[in-house]
């Protein structure tokens, strides 16, 4: 069974990058070395791996990556910190503006 990973990197400018890969170690090295000059992380190095999770189905991993990419910075920080109880509340919109 081949594993896939969704990962979050913290960049030097305190932003987050979310990605998906089948080889987490190799992909982190590529980000650190700046292999892909047109990537988001290239000009934001150094990067730090702050979160990852494993999937046995690449399609589910891709869905989760797309979902996390839409999240706010605050919601991603809650995920990184393991504050899973806060995640549903961070998804709610404030319509009383």
HELIX and SHEET records of a PDB file:
HELIX    1   1 UNK A   24  UNK A   33  1                                  10    
HELIX    2   2 UNK A   42  UNK A   44  5                                   3    
HELIX    3   3 UNK A   58  UNK A   69  1                                  12    
HELIX    4   4 UNK A   73  UNK A   81  1                                   9    
HELIX    5   5 UNK A   84  UNK A   91  1                                   8    
SHEET    1   A 3 UNK A  16  UNK A  21  0                                        
SHEET    2   A 3 UNK A   4  UNK A  10 -1                                        
SHEET    3   A 3 UNK A  48  UNK A  55 -1                                        
END                                                                             
